[in-house]
């Protein structure tokens, strides 16, 4: 299993120097079978499932003539 931190980035200036603070917002888990799950710390008990994006197929309307 792979674990990735989900973070937001805040840039600020301290003593004239640009600094970056990383704030952990959640965790992305990828299982050994390839399933992906996303959890946010501010939404405990909810696990999001990630799927590859598939473009919608255009619907074809056939008119009888």
Secondary structure, 3 states (H helix, E strand, C coil): CEEEEEEEEEEEEECCEEEEEEEEEEEEEECCCCCEEEEECCCCCCCEEECCCCCCCCCCCCCCC
